[in-house]
Amino acid sequence: MACAAARSPADQDRFICIYPAYLNNKKTIAEGQRIPISKAVENPTATEIQDVCSAVGLNVFLEKNKMYSREWNRDVQYRGRVRVQLKQEDGSLCLVQFPSRKSVMLYAAEMIPKLKTRTQKTGGGDQSLQQGEGSKKGKGKKKK
């Protein structure tokens, strides 16, 4: 096994890892949240993190079956991690606006609510609730 200094920053195992728990506003710091609650997102998924990072031009890949060690829930929704390349072969940054792991996490948390999948989900959920309420008729009179 080679030491860390001999490996290139462009090797995939040298990419930084971002778990959805890092960006989740439902988690506590003890449960793995790494950014302020005011900037965090409600229940992000690894796929959403991958989408926003690849859209800005970062070299990313998704590991679907990896789990965050502090995550107690084993559901598919909470699985996955995203590996992001910050540095190139020569050690220079891939993108200047992302000098650190935290900058990538803050950007992802800012952009995830703007995804089409997030904006469409909130729009059409009210109709099914209204249909169920109209069926209660004739109840309310007391028999003597």
Backbone bond lengths (Angstrom), bond angles and torsions (degrees), N, CA, C in turn:
res aa  C-N    CA-C-N  psi(-1)  N-CA   C-N-CA  omega(-1)  CA-C   N-CA-C  phi
1 M - - - 1.458 - - 1.521 109.19 -
2 A 1.306 117.33 128.97 1.461 122.17 -178.40 1.527 110.24 -77.80
3 C 1.317 115.96 150.46 1.462 118.80 177.84 1.533 109.57 -75.87
4 A 1.316 116.36 163.23 1.463 121.16 -173.60 1.531 112.25 -63.13
5 A 1.318 117.69 -31.50 1.462 120.67 -177.85 1.531 111.68 -70.20
6 A 1.334 117.52 -27.29 1.455 120.67 -177.27 1.526 112.23 -81.33
7 R 1.326 117.86 -20.01 1.458 120.76 -177.83 1.522 110.77 -83.68
8 S 1.314 115.41 148.00 1.455 121.36 -179.78 1.530 110.76 -78.48
9 P 1.351 117.62 145.80 1.468 119.58 175.52 1.525 112.57 -64.65
10 A 1.324 117.89 -14.07 1.466 121.52 -179.67 1.527 111.83 -87.25
11 D 1.338 118.91 -6.33 1.466 120.64 175.91 1.526 108.88 -65.41
12 Q 1.323 116.50 142.02 1.457 119.63 -176.31 1.523 112.70 -63.53
13 D 1.307 118.36 -29.47 1.455 118.96 178.85 1.531 112.01 -77.14
14 R 1.332 117.76 -4.12 1.466 121.80 175.88 1.536 111.66 -100.21
15 F 1.326 117.43 -2.98 1.466 120.78 176.65 1.531 108.39 -66.99
16 I 1.325 116.70 151.85 1.464 118.93 177.20 1.535 109.63 -76.05
17 C 1.325 116.27 152.68 1.468 121.76 178.93 1.516 108.99 -104.78
18 I 1.322 115.44 136.80 1.465 120.81 172.94 1.521 107.47 -127.33
19 Y 1.322 114.98 118.27 1.460 121.55 175.87 1.526 108.43 -96.51
20 P 1.342 117.92 148.98 1.469 120.20 177.67 1.528 113.66 -57.15
21 A 1.310 117.87 -29.98 1.471 121.28 179.96 1.534 111.73 -61.61
22 Y 1.330 117.55 -27.90 1.465 120.86 179.46 1.521 111.95 -62.41
23 L 1.336 116.94 -30.17 1.463 122.17 -173.39 1.523 112.81 -107.21
24 N 1.327 118.08 4.28 1.462 122.12 -171.67 1.530 111.29 -87.24
25 N 1.341 116.87 122.66 1.460 119.34 -179.83 1.525 112.74 -78.62
26 K 1.330 117.87 -6.31 1.466 121.76 176.69 1.530 111.60 -86.97
27 K 1.308 117.26 -7.52 1.461 121.79 -178.98 1.532 110.40 -97.19
28 T 1.310 115.40 156.75 1.464 120.86 172.33 1.527 107.88 -95.42
29 I 1.312 115.87 173.01 1.466 119.33 177.36 1.530 109.68 -62.75
30 A 1.331 116.36 -37.64 1.463 120.31 178.51 1.525 112.08 -65.05
31 E 1.326 116.83 -27.36 1.460 121.18 179.63 1.528 112.32 -89.06
32 G 1.321 117.28 -1.79 1.453 119.75 171.64 1.508 117.43 118.99
33 Q 1.320 118.75 1.56 1.463 119.52 179.71 1.526 109.68 -68.48
34 R 1.330 116.67 137.05 1.466 119.82 -175.40 1.517 114.65 -122.94
35 I 1.329 117.74 -2.54 1.458 120.09 177.10 1.525 108.20 -124.20
36 P 1.345 118.66 162.22 1.467 120.44 -178.80 1.525 112.41 -60.04
37 I 1.336 116.77 145.59 1.463 121.88 -178.77 1.527 110.60 -58.37
38 S 1.327 117.26 -35.84 1.463 120.47 -178.79 1.534 112.24 -62.00
39 K 1.321 117.33 -25.15 1.461 121.12 -179.24 1.526 112.75 -104.65
40 A 1.327 117.58 -8.64 1.461 121.67 -176.55 1.524 111.13 -76.72
41 V 1.337 115.41 167.40 1.461 123.44 -174.84 1.530 108.47 -116.46
42 E 1.332 116.44 152.73 1.460 119.61 178.08 1.522 110.11 -81.42
43 N 1.312 116.18 117.63 1.465 124.80 176.37 1.534 114.60 45.52
44 P 1.338 118.19 64.85 1.471 119.21 176.37 1.526 110.47 -73.01
45 T 1.310 116.90 157.40 1.467 121.02 175.80 1.524 108.96 -113.26
46 A 1.314 115.46 161.12 1.464 120.36 179.82 1.528 110.41 -63.67
47 T 1.329 116.97 -34.28 1.473 120.58 179.42 1.524 110.60 -64.79
48 E 1.336 117.07 -39.95 1.468 120.17 178.47 1.524 111.04 -65.21
49 I 1.324 116.72 -40.11 1.466 120.57 178.03 1.527 109.71 -63.11
50 Q 1.333 115.94 -43.17 1.460 120.23 178.33 1.525 111.00 -61.34
51 D 1.327 117.01 -42.98 1.466 121.00 -178.25 1.529 112.13 -60.58
52 V 1.334 117.33 -47.92 1.469 118.90 -176.35 1.524 111.41 -71.52
53 C 1.333 117.81 -33.46 1.471 119.77 179.90 1.530 111.79 -72.59
54 S 1.319 116.83 -40.12 1.464 118.80 179.47 1.524 110.95 -71.60
55 A 1.346 117.46 -29.80 1.466 120.74 179.80 1.526 111.88 -65.89
56 V 1.331 117.20 -30.41 1.458 120.01 -179.34 1.538 111.55 -85.81
57 G 1.324 116.87 -9.74 1.459 119.83 175.03 1.514 114.86 109.11
58 L 1.307 118.08 9.38 1.462 120.39 176.86 1.521 109.84 -79.42
59 N 1.319 115.52 149.61 1.456 121.47 176.17 1.528 107.45 -84.99
60 V 1.336 117.30 110.37 1.464 121.50 -175.31 1.520 110.70 -130.51
61 F 1.337 115.96 156.82 1.461 120.19 166.60 1.513 109.31 -147.04
62 L 1.317 114.46 149.94 1.459 122.67 -173.55 1.521 109.57 -101.24
63 E 1.322 115.75 131.63 1.465 121.49 173.12 1.532 106.31 -109.27
64 K 1.331 116.57 99.46 1.465 121.95 -169.93 1.520 114.02 -68.72
65 N 1.314 118.31 -33.87 1.465 119.99 -172.91 1.519 114.04 -95.21
66 K 1.311 117.80 6.06 1.462 120.39 176.61 1.520 109.39 -82.46
67 M 1.336 115.96 147.28 1.467 120.82 179.91 1.517 109.22 -128.21
68 Y 1.310 115.01 146.03 1.455 120.74 174.11 1.520 108.25 -71.36
69 S 1.303 117.20 135.02 1.464 120.97 -172.31 1.531 113.41 -64.51
70 R 1.324 118.45 -28.75 1.467 120.71 -179.97 1.522 112.96 -88.39
71 E 1.312 117.21 -1.62 1.469 120.68 -178.44 1.523 109.76 -81.11
72 W 1.316 117.29 117.08 1.463 121.27 -178.43 1.521 111.58 -85.36
73 N 1.317 117.55 -24.26 1.464 121.44 -177.75 1.519 109.23 -85.80
74 R 1.322 116.97 124.42 1.470 121.66 -175.65 1.524 113.32 -95.87
75 D 1.332 118.48 13.79 1.460 121.58 -179.41 1.530 110.95 -64.50
76 V 1.331 115.28 156.72 1.465 121.70 -179.99 1.530 110.52 -61.02
77 Q 1.332 116.79 -32.63 1.462 121.66 -178.72 1.531 111.89 -59.01
78 Y 1.315 117.37 -32.62 1.465 121.53 -175.71 1.518 113.11 -96.46
79 R 1.325 117.21 1.82 1.458 120.07 -178.85 1.513 111.39 -86.12
80 G 1.328 114.11 160.58 1.453 121.02 172.62 1.509 113.35 103.96
81 R 1.308 113.55 153.57 1.458 120.99 171.34 1.517 107.37 -145.68
82 V 1.311 114.67 157.33 1.460 120.65 -178.90 1.515 107.85 -115.04
83 R 1.323 116.45 132.82 1.463 121.31 175.88 1.522 107.57 -105.39
84 V 1.323 115.51 130.43 1.462 121.67 -174.18 1.528 109.08 -124.36
85 Q 1.329 115.94 133.34 1.471 120.72 177.52 1.522 109.44 -86.78
86 L 1.332 115.97 119.19 1.464 120.27 177.16 1.521 112.24 -96.93
87 K 1.339 116.51 -33.85 1.469 120.14 -175.49 1.519 111.67 -121.34
88 Q 1.344 114.94 150.07 1.458 121.72 178.88 1.521 110.02 -89.50
89 E 1.327 116.29 -177.53 1.473 122.72 -179.13 1.529 112.69 -51.65
90 D 1.345 116.31 -43.99 1.463 120.33 -175.32 1.533 113.07 -82.68
91 G 1.320 117.38 0.39 1.458 120.55 178.92 1.517 114.41 94.31
92 S 1.337 117.76 -4.48 1.464 120.16 178.78 1.527 109.63 -80.11
93 L 1.315 116.15 158.05 1.460 121.03 -178.38 1.519 111.36 -68.88
94 C 1.330 116.71 143.50 1.472 120.89 175.86 1.524 110.02 -69.40
95 L 1.327 116.48 -48.87 1.462 122.19 176.05 1.528 108.02 -128.51
96 V 1.328 116.35 131.58 1.462 121.56 -174.31 1.526 112.30 -64.14
97 Q 1.354 117.34 -31.89 1.464 118.64 -177.24 1.530 112.65 -74.22
98 F 1.348 118.22 -6.55 1.465 121.75 178.54 1.522 110.86 -121.81
99 P 1.338 116.91 76.30 1.469 119.49 -179.55 1.529 112.84 -79.70
100 S 1.344 117.30 -17.40 1.463 118.97 -174.35 1.523 111.26 -141.29
101 R 1.304 114.32 168.15 1.459 122.31 176.34 1.525 110.76 -60.52
102 K 1.330 116.65 -41.69 1.459 121.21 -177.56 1.530 111.20 -64.84
103 S 1.322 117.61 -36.92 1.463 120.14 179.65 1.528 111.18 -64.62
104 V 1.335 117.38 -36.08 1.466 121.17 177.39 1.526 109.68 -68.54
105 M 1.331 117.18 -42.16 1.467 120.40 -179.58 1.528 111.29 -64.36
106 L 1.323 117.46 -42.47 1.464 120.99 179.74 1.532 111.15 -65.63
107 Y 1.329 116.50 -39.86 1.465 120.04 178.03 1.533 110.39 -63.98
108 A 1.320 116.82 -45.91 1.467 120.71 -179.21 1.524 110.59 -61.58
109 A 1.330 117.22 -41.92 1.464 120.71 -179.98 1.526 111.37 -66.39
110 E 1.310 116.95 -31.07 1.467 121.31 178.89 1.529 111.34 -73.63
111 M 1.329 117.14 -35.12 1.458 121.06 -173.23 1.535 114.35 -91.21
112 I 1.313 119.05 -24.64 1.468 121.23 -177.05 1.530 112.39 -58.70
113 P 1.353 120.53 -42.70 1.471 118.63 178.68 1.527 113.40 -63.49
114 K 1.324 118.34 -18.95 1.463 121.94 -179.09 1.530 113.03 -88.29
115 L 1.330 117.83 -3.57 1.463 120.97 178.79 1.522 110.66 -64.70
116 K 1.336 116.69 149.59 1.464 120.86 -179.88 1.522 111.61 -60.61
117 T 1.330 116.80 -38.58 1.468 119.82 -179.12 1.524 111.31 -63.02
118 R 1.322 117.64 -32.91 1.461 121.16 179.21 1.525 111.55 -77.19
119 T 1.317 118.06 -39.15 1.462 120.10 -176.53 1.524 111.56 -75.37
120 Q 1.319 119.46 -28.89 1.465 121.89 -179.79 1.517 111.98 -76.99
121 K 1.324 118.60 -32.51 1.454 121.68 -177.19 1.526 112.26 -63.10
122 T 1.315 118.16 -36.79 1.455 121.50 -174.86 1.518 112.59 -78.10
123 G 1.321 120.00 -15.88 1.451 122.43 -172.94 1.514 116.71 -77.92
124 G 1.328 121.62 -43.83 1.449 120.99 -166.75 1.510 117.37 -112.35
125 G 1.300 121.03 25.45 1.453 121.77 -176.41 1.509 115.40 -89.08
126 D 1.340 119.91 -3.78 1.464 121.85 -172.52 1.524 113.48 -83.91
127 Q 1.323 120.13 -25.28 1.457 122.50 -173.73 1.523 112.35 -64.63
128 S 1.306 118.59 -40.85 1.459 120.75 -177.37 1.529 111.07 -66.89
129 L 1.308 118.29 -30.76 1.459 121.08 178.50 1.528 110.94 -69.31
130 Q 1.320 117.62 -39.59 1.456 121.41 -176.41 1.527 111.31 -71.56
131 Q 1.315 119.32 -31.96 1.456 121.75 -177.86 1.525 111.67 -68.09
132 G 1.302 118.39 -34.33 1.452 122.03 -176.23 1.514 113.76 -74.65
133 E 1.309 118.81 -21.63 1.456 120.86 -174.00 1.527 113.43 -81.29
134 G 1.333 119.96 -22.98 1.451 122.61 -173.89 1.519 114.95 -77.65
135 S 1.316 119.95 -4.81 1.453 121.32 -173.16 1.528 113.88 -85.72
136 K 1.303 119.85 -6.96 1.473 121.60 -177.86 1.526 109.05 -88.86
137 K 1.346 116.22 101.37 1.472 120.85 -179.94 1.520 109.02 -126.07
138 G 1.304 115.88 147.81 1.448 120.53 172.58 1.515 114.88 79.23
139 K 1.298 118.23 -0.12 1.465 119.36 177.96 1.513 108.48 -97.45
140 G 1.270 116.86 134.02 1.438 120.21 179.60 1.522 112.30 139.62
141 K 1.331 117.16 -19.78 1.460 119.96 176.91 1.514 109.50 -89.31
142 K 1.316 114.97 138.24 1.465 119.55 176.83 1.511 109.80 -92.50
143 K 1.295 117.42 142.51 1.469 121.73 174.65 1.511 108.92 -89.04
144 K 1.342 116.42 139.22 1.450 120.03 -179.23 1.498 111.83 -103.28
